[in-house]
Amino acid sequence: AVVSTQSTGINISSTLQYYLSISQSSLFIMKFLICLSVILAVSSALAIKDIQDRPEALEGFFKTFQEIYYKLKQLGKETVCGQTVSELIELLGLPNMLEGMVATARGFICENILS
């Protein structure tokens, strides 16, 4: 009941090396994902702590968002929903860094979220 690897043409050594390499790459990916999760958790905790220490930063965000929302509301739903976010930023003369706020405010108007 001894199986000869020479007669079947299977090289056990190379097969074993293949499975070990798969195992090692899976282990590497798992370690990488765990490290990435830890980094994200720590970054989030630091960001939340920073906002808690500086509530005026959050207030400034909401004030800016509110101003953008009301400017878009004045333009009207047809105008706002008929243009891209980039076109709206240019129309309002806003910096590109506010793209996320403009997109969110545009979404509120086009989806009638606050109306």
N, CA, C and O atoms as CSV, one atom per row, in Angstrom:
chain,resi,resn,atom,element,x,y,z
A,1,ALA,N,N,0.827,-1.188,0.000
A,1,ALA,CA,C,0.000,0.000,0.000
A,1,ALA,C,C,0.867,1.246,0.000
A,1,ALA,O,O,0.411,2.302,0.440
A,2,VAL,N,N,2.089,1.161,-0.474
A,2,VAL,CA,C,2.985,2.307,-0.590
A,2,VAL,C,C,2.809,2.876,-1.981
A,2,VAL,O,O,2.924,2.162,-2.977
A,3,VAL,N,N,2.525,4.185,-2.043
A,3,VAL,CA,C,2.321,4.835,-3.338
A,3,VAL,C,C,3.641,5.401,-3.807
A,3,VAL,O,O,4.310,6.142,-3.086
A,4,SER,N,N,3.998,5.055,-4.989
A,4,SER,CA,C,5.249,5.548,-5.560
A,4,SER,C,C,4.959,6.845,-6.289
A,4,SER,O,O,4.106,6.893,-7.176
A,5,THR,N,N,5.672,7.893,-5.914
A,5,THR,CA,C,5.470,9.188,-6.560
A,5,THR,C,C,6.147,9.241,-7.905
A,5,THR,O,O,5.809,10.085,-8.735
A,6,GLN,N,N,7.085,8.369,-8.136
A,6,GLN,CA,C,7.790,8.369,-9.418
A,6,GLN,C,C,6.893,7.823,-10.517
A,6,GLN,O,O,6.959,8.299,-11.651
A,7,SER,N,N,6.053,6.834,-10.212
A,7,SER,CA,C,5.203,6.246,-11.244
A,7,SER,C,C,4.051,7.170,-11.634
A,7,SER,O,O,3.598,7.139,-12.779
A,8,THR,N,N,3.570,7.994,-10.695
A,8,THR,CA,C,2.460,8.893,-11.014
A,8,THR,C,C,2.935,10.234,-11.540
A,8,THR,O,O,2.137,11.001,-12.078
A,9,GLY,N,N,4.204,10.530,-11.397
A,9,GLY,CA,C,4.739,11.785,-11.912
A,9,GLY,C,C,4.488,12.966,-10.993
A,9,GLY,O,O,4.722,14.103,-11.402
A,10,ILE,N,N,4.029,12.752,-9.788
A,10,ILE,CA,C,3.738,13.839,-8.843
A,10,ILE,C,C,4.972,14.086,-7.999
A,10,ILE,O,O,5.560,13.154,-7.450
A,11,ASN,N,N,5.347,15.306,-7.903
A,11,ASN,CA,C,6.487,15.678,-7.082
A,11,ASN,C,C,5.953,16.249,-5.773
A,11,ASN,O,O,5.474,17.382,-5.737
A,12,ILE,N,N,6.035,15.475,-4.712
A,12,ILE,CA,C,5.483,15.882,-3.416
A,12,ILE,C,C,6.179,17.120,-2.886
A,12,ILE,O,O,5.541,17.964,-2.258
A,13,SER,N,N,7.444,17.241,-3.121
A,13,SER,CA,C,8.206,18.377,-2.629
A,13,SER,C,C,7.700,19.689,-3.227
A,13,SER,O,O,7.502,20.660,-2.498
A,14,SER,N,N,7.490,19.731,-4.528
A,14,SER,CA,C,7.009,20.973,-5.152
A,14,SER,C,C,5.568,21.263,-4.764
A,14,SER,O,O,5.200,22.428,-4.608
A,15,THR,N,N,4.742,20.230,-4.605
A,15,THR,CA,C,3.359,20.413,-4.173
A,15,THR,C,C,3.325,20.997,-2.761
A,15,THR,O,O,2.560,21.920,-2.483
A,16,LEU,N,N,4.147,20.461,-1.887
A,16,LEU,CA,C,4.223,20.959,-0.515
A,16,LEU,C,C,4.690,22.408,-0.500
A,16,LEU,O,O,4.150,23.222,0.248
A,17,GLN,N,N,5.685,22.740,-1.314
A,17,GLN,CA,C,6.178,24.117,-1.388
A,17,GLN,C,C,5.089,25.058,-1.890
A,17,GLN,O,O,4.975,26.188,-1.415
A,18,TYR,N,N,4.293,24.598,-2.843
A,18,TYR,CA,C,3.197,25.408,-3.376
A,18,TYR,C,C,2.184,25.731,-2.287
A,18,TYR,O,O,1.789,26.886,-2.130
A,19,TYR,N,N,1.762,24.723,-1.535
A,19,TYR,CA,C,0.783,24.944,-0.479
A,19,TYR,C,C,1.342,25.801,0.651
A,19,TYR,O,O,0.613,26.592,1.250
A,20,LEU,N,N,2.617,25.650,0.942
A,20,LEU,CA,C,3.245,26.502,1.958
A,20,LEU,C,C,3.297,27.952,1.497
A,20,LEU,O,O,3.090,28.860,2.302
A,21,SER,N,N,3.573,28.187,0.206
A,21,SER,CA,C,3.626,29.562,-0.297
A,21,SER,C,C,2.251,30.208,-0.254
A,21,SER,O,O,2.135,31.395,0.053
A,22,ILE,N,N,1.198,29.437,-0.560
A,22,ILE,CA,C,-0.170,29.964,-0.465
A,22,ILE,C,C,-0.485,30.296,0.985
A,22,ILE,O,O,-1.060,31.345,1.275
A,23,SER,N,N,-0.117,29.420,1.878
A,23,SER,CA,C,-0.365,29.621,3.296
A,23,SER,C,C,0.360,30.869,3.798
A,23,SER,O,O,-0.202,31.651,4.564
A,24,GLN,N,N,1.612,31.052,3.366
A,24,GLN,CA,C,2.391,32.209,3.809
A,24,GLN,C,C,1.826,33.500,3.241
A,24,GLN,O,O,1.805,34.512,3.943
A,25,SER,N,N,1.364,33.501,1.981
A,25,SER,CA,C,0.801,34.723,1.412
A,25,SER,C,C,-0.526,35.060,2.085
A,25,SER,O,O,-0.824,36.234,2.300
A,26,SER,N,N,-1.323,34.051,2.418
A,26,SER,CA,C,-2.582,34.296,3.132
A,26,SER,C,C,-2.301,34.869,4.516
A,26,SER,O,O,-3.000,35.770,4.979
A,27,LEU,N,N,-1.277,34.341,5.165
A,27,LEU,CA,C,-0.898,34.840,6.479
A,27,LEU,C,C,-0.434,36.293,6.381
A,27,LEU,O,O,-0.775,37.116,7.230
A,28,PHE,N,N,0.337,36.600,5.351
A,28,PHE,CA,C,0.796,37.973,5.142
A,28,PHE,C,C,-0.388,38.915,4.936
A,28,PHE,O,O,-0.432,39.997,5.522
A,29,ILE,N,N,-1.337,38.510,4.114
A,29,ILE,CA,C,-2.519,39.340,3.851
A,29,ILE,C,C,-3.307,39.552,5.137
A,29,ILE,O,O,-3.774,40.659,5.403
A,30,MET,N,N,-3.458,38.502,5.932
A,30,MET,CA,C,-4.185,38.620,7.190
A,30,MET,C,C,-3.479,39.593,8.143
A,30,MET,O,O,-4.125,40.431,8.772
A,31,LYS,N,N,-2.163,39.476,8.245
A,31,LYS,CA,C,-1.404,40.387,9.103
A,31,LYS,C,C,-1.518,41.818,8.605
A,31,LYS,O,O,-1.676,42.746,9.398
A,32,PHE,N,N,-1.439,41.997,7.296
A,32,PHE,CA,C,-1.566,43.330,6.707
A,32,PHE,C,C,-2.923,43.949,7.033
A,32,PHE,O,O,-2.996,45.116,7.418
A,33,LEU,N,N,-3.996,43.175,6.880
A,33,LEU,CA,C,-5.340,43.683,7.160
A,33,LEU,C,C,-5.532,44.011,8.641
A,33,LEU,O,O,-6.202,44.986,8.981
A,34,ILE,N,N,-4.954,43.211,9.507
A,34,ILE,CA,C,-5.037,43.489,10.943
A,34,ILE,C,C,-4.306,44.790,11.267
A,34,ILE,O,O,-4.823,45.620,12.014
A,35,CYS,N,N,-3.114,44.973,10.715
A,35,CYS,CA,C,-2.350,46.208,10.941
A,35,CYS,C,C,-3.105,47.418,10.395
A,35,CYS,O,O,-3.160,48.463,11.043
A,36,LEU,N,N,-3.681,47.276,9.213
A,36,LEU,CA,C,-4.448,48.367,8.613
A,36,LEU,C,C,-5.654,48.721,9.482
A,36,LEU,O,O,-5.970,49.898,9.655
A,37,SER,N,N,-6.321,47.717,10.024
A,37,SER,CA,C,-7.469,47.956,10.906
A,37,SER,C,C,-7.054,48.709,12.164
A,37,SER,O,O,-7.755,49.619,12.607
A,38,VAL,N,N,-5.931,48.336,12.732
A,38,VAL,CA,C,-5.433,49.014,13.933
A,38,VAL,C,C,-5.098,50.477,13.617
A,38,VAL,O,O,-5.441,51.376,14.385
A,39,ILE,N,N,-4.433,50.707,12.493
A,39,ILE,CA,C,-4.074,52.075,12.104
A,39,ILE,C,C,-5.331,52.913,11.904
A,39,ILE,O,O,-5.385,54.056,12.359
A,40,LEU,N,N,-6.340,52.368,11.233
A,40,LEU,CA,C,-7.585,53.103,11.015
A,40,LEU,C,C,-8.306,53.394,12.328
A,40,LEU,O,O,-8.847,54.484,12.511
A,41,ALA,N,N,-8.315,52.443,13.222
A,41,ALA,CA,C,-8.975,52.640,14.513
A,41,ALA,C,C,-8.295,53.741,15.317
A,41,ALA,O,O,-8.963,54.599,15.894
A,42,VAL,N,N,-6.969,53.713,15.352
A,42,VAL,CA,C,-6.222,54.746,16.091
A,42,VAL,C,C,-6.429,56.118,15.447
A,42,VAL,O,O,-6.621,57.112,16.148
A,43,SER,N,N,-6.392,56.174,14.119
A,43,SER,CA,C,-6.597,57.449,13.418
A,43,SER,C,C,-7.978,58.012,13.698
A,43,SER,O,O,-8.131,59.210,13.935
A,44,SER,N,N,-8.982,57.151,13.671
A,44,SER,CA,C,-10.348,57.589,13.953
A,44,SER,C,C,-10.486,58.096,15.377
A,44,SER,O,O,-11.133,59.114,15.621
A,45,ALA,N,N,-9.882,57.390,16.310
A,45,ALA,CA,C,-9.946,57.811,17.710
A,45,ALA,C,C,-9.283,59.169,17.902
A,45,ALA,O,O,-9.797,60.011,18.638
A,46,LEU,N,N,-8.150,59.388,17.248
A,46,LEU,CA,C,-7.468,60.682,17.362
A,46,LEU,C,C,-8.277,61.799,16.718
A,46,LEU,O,O,-8.318,62.915,17.236
A,47,ALA,N,N,-8.921,61.507,15.592
A,47,ALA,CA,C,-9.743,62.519,14.923
A,47,ALA,C,C,-10.947,62.891,15.792
A,47,ALA,O,O,-11.292,64.066,15.916
A,48,ILE,N,N,-11.575,61.888,16.386
A,48,ILE,CA,C,-12.732,62.156,17.254
A,48,ILE,C,C,-12.299,62.956,18.477
A,48,ILE,O,O,-13.000,63.879,18.892
A,49,LYS,N,N,-11.156,62.613,19.056
A,49,LYS,CA,C,-10.651,63.345,20.213
A,49,LYS,C,C,-10.370,64.795,19.827
A,49,LYS,O,O,-10.658,65.708,20.601
A,50,ASP,N,N,-9.807,65.013,18.633
A,50,ASP,CA,C,-9.514,66.364,18.171
A,50,ASP,C,C,-10.802,67.177,18.016
A,50,ASP,O,O,-10.847,68.350,18.386
A,51,ILE,N,N,-11.839,66.555,17.471
A,51,ILE,CA,C,-13.122,67.257,17.308
A,51,ILE,C,C,-13.742,67.555,18.665
A,51,ILE,O,O,-14.341,68.613,18.856
A,52,GLN,N,N,-13.603,66.624,19.614
A,52,GLN,CA,C,-14.152,66.851,20.948
A,52,GLN,C,C,-13.420,67.990,21.649
A,52,GLN,O,O,-14.018,68.758,22.401
A,53,ASP,N,N,-12.115,68.087,21.391
A,53,ASP,CA,C,-11.333,69.167,21.995
A,53,ASP,C,C,-11.596,70.511,21.331
A,53,ASP,O,O,-11.400,71.558,21.947
A,54,ARG,N,N,-12.036,70.485,20.086
A,54,ARG,CA,C,-12.287,71.719,19.346
A,54,ARG,C,C,-13.686,71.688,18.724
A,54,ARG,O,O,-13.797,71.484,17.515
A,55,PRO,N,N,-14.742,71.880,19.492
A,55,PRO,CA,C,-16.098,71.821,18.935
A,55,PRO,C,C,-16.361,72.913,17.900
A,55,PRO,O,O,-17.254,72.779,17.064
A,56,GLU,N,N,-15.575,74.003,17.959
A,56,GLU,CA,C,-15.772,75.077,16.976
A,56,GLU,C,C,-15.442,74.605,15.563
A,56,GLU,O,O,-15.972,75.145,14.592
A,57,ALA,N,N,-14.572,73.604,15.440
A,57,ALA,CA,C,-14.247,73.057,14.120
A,57,ALA,C,C,-15.478,72.405,13.507
A,57,ALA,O,O,-15.744,72.561,12.315
A,58,LEU,N,N,-16.223,71.678,14.320
A,58,LEU,CA,C,-17.440,71.033,13.846
A,58,LEU,C,C,-18.522,72.065,13.555
A,58,LEU,O,O,-19.258,71.940,12.577
A,59,GLU,N,N,-18.617,73.088,14.408
A,59,GLU,CA,C,-19.584,74.155,14.178
A,59,GLU,C,C,-19.287,74.873,12.871
A,59,GLU,O,O,-20.204,75.204,12.120
A,60,GLY,N,N,-18.012,75.116,12.596
A,60,GLY,CA,C,-17.615,75.762,11.349
A,60,GLY,C,C,-17.995,74.920,10.137
A,60,GLY,O,O,-18.399,75.452,9.104
A,61,PHE,N,N,-17.862,73.614,10.271
A,61,PHE,CA,C,-18.246,72.702,9.189
A,61,PHE,C,C,-19.730,72.840,8.886
A,61,PHE,O,O,-20.122,72.994,7.729
A,62,PHE,N,N,-20.560,72.786,9.934
A,62,PHE,CA,C,-22.005,72.863,9.727
A,62,PHE,C,C,-22.432,74.232,9.198
A,62,PHE,O,O,-23.348,74.326,8.381
A,63,LYS,N,N,-21.773,75.284,9.661
A,63,LYS,CA,C,-22.107,76.631,9.178
A,63,LYS,C,C,-21.783,76.746,7.685
A,63,LYS,O,O,-22.580,77.274,6.909
A,64,THR,N,N,-20.616,76.252,7.296
A,64,THR,CA,C,-20.222,76.279,5.884
A,64,THR,C,C,-21.180,75.450,5.047
A,64,THR,O,O,-21.607,75.882,3.977
A,65,PHE,N,N,-21.518,74.261,5.529
A,65,PHE,CA,C,-22.460,73.405,4.801
A,65,PHE,C,C,-23.802,74.095,4.645
A,65,PHE,O,O,-24.405,74.055,3.573
A,66,GLN,N,N,-24.274,74.727,5.713
A,66,GLN,CA,C,-25.560,75.412,5.677
A,66,GLN,C,C,-25.541,76.549,4.647
A,66,GLN,O,O,-26.508,76.735,3.909
A,67,GLU,N,N,-24.451,77.298,4.599
A,67,GLU,CA,C,-24.343,78.389,3.627
A,67,GLU,C,C,-24.372,77.858,2.197
A,67,GLU,O,O,-25.044,78.422,1.333
A,68,ILE,N,N,-23.647,76.779,1.953
A,68,ILE,CA,C,-23.632,76.180,0.612
A,68,ILE,C,C,-25.024,75.666,0.250
A,68,ILE,O,O,-25.493,75.865,-0.871
A,69,TYR,N,N,-25.676,75.011,1.194
A,69,TYR,CA,C,-27.016,74.474,0.953
A,69,TYR,C,C,-27.981,75.586,0.564
A,69,TYR,O,O,-28.723,75.458,-0.410
A,70,TYR,N,N,-27.971,76.683,1.327
A,70,TYR,CA,C,-28.907,77.774,1.033
A,70,TYR,C,C,-28.585,78.475,-0.286
A,70,TYR,O,O,-29.497,78.923,-0.982
A,71,LYS,N,N,-27.295,78.579,-0.642
A,71,LYS,CA,C,-26.937,79.151,-1.947
A,71,LYS,C,C,-27.467,78.273,-3.080
A,71,LYS,O,O,-27.997,78.776,-4.070
A,72,LEU,N,N,-27.321,76.972,-2.925
A,72,LEU,CA,C,-27.824,76.058,-3.947
A,72,LEU,C,C,-29.344,76.083,-4.000
A,72,LEU,O,O,-29.936,75.995,-5.076
A,73,LYS,N,N,-29.965,76.202,-2.846
A,73,LYS,CA,C,-31.433,76.258,-2.780
A,73,LYS,C,C,-31.952,77.486,-3.533
A,73,LYS,O,O,-32.990,77.428,-4.191
A,74,GLN,N,N,-31.207,78.614,-3.426
A,74,GLN,CA,C,-31.592,79.838,-4.133
A,74,GLN,C,C,-31.495,79.672,-5.651
A,74,GLN,O,O,-32.276,80.261,-6.398
A,75,LEU,N,N,-30.537,78.874,-6.093
A,75,LEU,CA,C,-30.382,78.639,-7.528
A,75,LEU,C,C,-31.559,77.851,-8.106
A,75,LEU,O,O,-31.866,77.971,-9.292
A,76,GLY,N,N,-32.199,77.065,-7.289
A,76,GLY,CA,C,-33.347,76.284,-7.733
A,76,GLY,C,C,-32.966,74.848,-8.061
A,76,GLY,O,O,-31.844,74.549,-8.469
A,77,LYS,N,N,-33.934,73.986,-7.870
A,77,LYS,CA,C,-33.702,72.552,-8.039
A,77,LYS,C,C,-33.295,72.201,-9.473
A,77,LYS,O,O,-32.393,71.389,-9.679
A,78,GLU,N,N,-33.951,72.805,-10.457
A,78,GLU,CA,C,-33.635,72.484,-11.863
A,78,GLU,C,C,-32.191,72.838,-12.203
A,78,GLU,O,O,-31.497,72.066,-12.865
A,79,THR,N,N,-31.746,73.996,-11.753
A,79,THR,CA,C,-30.372,74.425,-12.033
A,79,THR,C,C,-29.368,73.534,-11.325
A,79,THR,O,O,-28.400,73.076,-11.931
A,80,VAL,N,N,-29.598,73.288,-10.042
A,80,VAL,CA,C,-28.663,72.511,-9.231
A,80,VAL,C,C,-28.575,71.068,-9.720
A,80,VAL,O,O,-27.477,70.532,-9.870
A,81,CYS,N,N,-29.695,70.450,-9.964
A,81,CYS,CA,C,-29.706,69.038,-10.356
A,81,CYS,C,C,-29.281,68.840,-11.811
A,81,CYS,O,O,-28.915,67.733,-12.208
A,82,GLY,N,N,-29.330,69.903,-12.600
A,82,GLY,CA,C,-28.940,69.812,-13.995
A,82,GLY,C,C,-27.462,70.052,-14.241
A,82,GLY,O,O,-27.008,69.997,-15.384
A,83,GLN,N,N,-26.707,70.317,-13.186
A,83,GLN,CA,C,-25.282,70.587,-13.330
A,83,GLN,C,C,-24.464,69.616,-12.484
A,83,GLN,O,O,-24.955,69.036,-11.516
A,84,THR,N,N,-23.223,69.459,-12.871
A,84,THR,CA,C,-22.316,68.607,-12.098
A,84,THR,C,C,-21.828,69.384,-10.877
A,84,THR,O,O,-21.996,70.600,-10.790
A,85,VAL,N,N,-21.231,68.673,-9.954
A,85,VAL,CA,C,-20.683,69.304,-8.748
A,85,VAL,C,C,-19.582,70.291,-9.143
A,85,VAL,O,O,-19.502,71.382,-8.577
A,86,SER,N,N,-18.747,69.926,-10.093
A,86,SER,CA,C,-17.671,70.826,-10.544
A,86,SER,C,C,-18.237,72.113,-11.126
A,86,SER,O,O,-17.707,73.196,-10.876
A,87,GLU,N,N,-19.298,72.001,-11.891
A,87,GLU,CA,C,-19.941,73.195,-12.457
A,87,GLU,C,C,-20.533,74.069,-11.363
A,87,GLU,O,O,-20.461,75.295,-11.442
A,88,LEU,N,N,-21.118,73.451,-10.344
A,88,LEU,CA,C,-21.687,74.216,-9.230
A,88,LEU,C,C,-20.599,74.925,-8.433
A,88,LEU,O,O,-20.778,76.070,-8.017
A,89,ILE,N,N,-19.473,74.252,-8.221
A,89,ILE,CA,C,-18.353,74.873,-7.505
A,89,ILE,C,C,-17.872,76.101,-8.263
A,89,ILE,O,O,-17.609,77.147,-7.670
A,90,GLU,N,N,-17.760,75.963,-9.561
A,90,GLU,CA,C,-17.322,77.089,-10.397
A,90,GLU,C,C,-18.357,78.209,-10.382
A,90,GLU,O,O,-18.004,79.384,-10.295
A,91,LEU,N,N,-19.623,77.847,-10.466
A,91,LEU,CA,C,-20.708,78.828,-10.467
A,91,LEU,C,C,-20.743,79.632,-9.170
A,91,LEU,O,O,-20.972,80.841,-9.191
A,92,LEU,N,N,-20.519,78.966,-8.052
A,92,LEU,CA,C,-20.538,79.628,-6.747
A,92,LEU,C,C,-19.199,80.271,-6.397
A,92,LEU,O,O,-19.113,81.037,-5.436
A,93,GLY,N,N,-18.167,79.972,-7.156
A,93,GLY,CA,C,-16.848,80.527,-6.879
A,93,GLY,C,C,-16.213,79.944,-5.623
A,93,GLY,O,O,-15.518,80.643,-4.886
A,94,LEU,N,N,-16.454,78.677,-5.389
A,94,LEU,CA,C,-15.925,78.005,-4.195
A,94,LEU,C,C,-14.635,77.260,-4.527
A,94,LEU,O,O,-14.407,76.897,-5.681
A,95,PRO,N,N,-13.791,77.032,-3.524
A,95,PRO,CA,C,-12.581,76.236,-3.763
A,95,PRO,C,C,-12.938,74.755,-3.954
A,95,PRO,O,O,-13.937,74.272,-3.422
A,96,ASN,N,N,-12.115,74.056,-4.711
A,96,ASN,CA,C,-12.359,72.633,-5.000
A,96,ASN,C,C,-12.365,71.768,-3.745
A,96,ASN,O,O,-12.946,70.683,-3.748
A,97,MET,N,N,-11.727,72.232,-2.672
A,97,MET,CA,C,-11.689,71.428,-1.445
A,97,MET,C,C,-13.069,71.261,-0.809
A,97,MET,O,O,-13.244,70.427,0.079
A,98,LEU,N,N,-14.046,72.047,-1.257
A,98,LEU,CA,C,-15.408,71.937,-0.724
A,98,LEU,C,C,-16.293,71.038,-1.590
A,98,LEU,O,O,-17.518,71.048,-1.461
A,99,GLU,N,N,-15.669,70.272,-2.460
A,99,GLU,CA,C,-16.414,69.412,-3.381
A,99,GLU,C,C,-17.350,68.455,-2.637
A,99,GLU,O,O,-18.488,68.251,-3.057
A,100,GLY,N,N,-16.880,67.874,-1.549
A,100,GLY,CA,C,-17.707,66.936,-0.782
A,100,GLY,C,C,-18.942,67.602,-0.198
A,100,GLY,O,O,-20.031,67.029,-0.213
A,101,MET,N,N,-18.770,68.807,0.313
A,101,MET,CA,C,-19.913,69.536,0.877
A,101,MET,C,C,-20.910,69.910,-0.210
A,101,MET,O,O,-22.119,69.778,-0.024
A,102,VAL,N,N,-20.398,70.375,-1.342
A,102,VAL,CA,C,-21.282,70.754,-2.446
A,102,VAL,C,C,-22.036,69.524,-2.951
A,102,VAL,O,O,-23.231,69.605,-3.236
A,103,ALA,N,N,-21.357,68.403,-3.061
A,103,ALA,CA,C,-22.008,67.166,-3.513
A,103,ALA,C,C,-23.099,66.733,-2.538
A,103,ALA,O,O,-24.175,66.306,-2.954
A,104,THR,N,N,-22.821,66.845,-1.253
A,104,THR,CA,C,-23.819,66.457,-0.246
A,104,THR,C,C,-25.015,67.403,-0.281
A,104,THR,O,O,-26.163,66.958,-0.255
A,105,ALA,N,N,-24.749,68.701,-0.340
A,105,ALA,CA,C,-25.842,69.682,-0.398
A,105,ALA,C,C,-26.658,69.497,-1.672
A,105,ALA,O,O,-27.885,69.593,-1.647
A,106,ARG,N,N,-25.982,69.234,-2.779
A,106,ARG,CA,C,-26.676,68.978,-4.050
A,106,ARG,C,C,-27.569,67.750,-3.909
A,106,ARG,O,O,-28.707,67.750,-4.379
A,107,GLY,N,N,-27.056,66.704,-3.264
A,107,GLY,CA,C,-27.847,65.496,-3.039
A,107,GLY,C,C,-29.073,65.772,-2.191
A,107,GLY,O,O,-30.147,65.232,-2.458
A,108,PHE,N,N,-28.926,66.610,-1.166
A,108,PHE,CA,C,-30.060,66.972,-0.316
A,108,PHE,C,C,-31.139,67.664,-1.136
A,108,PHE,O,O,-32.329,67.397,-0.964
A,109,ILE,N,N,-30.718,68.552,-2.024
A,109,ILE,CA,C,-31.686,69.311,-2.826
A,109,ILE,C,C,-32.331,68.409,-3.877
A,109,ILE,O,O,-33.553,68.407,-4.029
A,110,CYS,N,N,-31.526,67.657,-4.588
A,110,CYS,CA,C,-32.057,66.828,-5.682
A,110,CYS,C,C,-32.916,65.674,-5.172
A,110,CYS,O,O,-33.813,65.215,-5.879
A,111,GLU,N,N,-32.656,65.209,-3.975
A,111,GLU,CA,C,-33.439,64.102,-3.410
A,111,GLU,C,C,-34.523,64.589,-2.438
A,111,GLU,O,O,-35.184,63.777,-1.791
A,112,ASN,N,N,-34.707,65.915,-2.336
A,112,ASN,CA,C,-35.711,66.514,-1.450
A,112,ASN,C,C,-35.574,66.049,-0.003
A,112,ASN,O,O,-36.575,65.759,0.652
A,113,ILE,N,N,-34.357,65.977,0.492
A,113,ILE,CA,C,-34.124,65.479,1.843
A,113,ILE,C,C,-34.568,66.494,2.903
A,113,ILE,O,O,-35.214,66.118,3.881
A,114,LEU,N,N,-34.235,67.751,2.724
A,114,LEU,CA,C,-34.597,68.764,3.722
A,114,LEU,C,C,-35.773,69.622,3.309
A,114,LEU,O,O,-36.124,70.557,4.029
A,115,SER,N,N,-36.391,69.341,2.183
A,115,SER,CA,C,-37.490,70.181,1.695
A,115,SER,C,C,-38.782,69.821,2.344
A,115,SER,O,O,-39.811,70.429,2.049
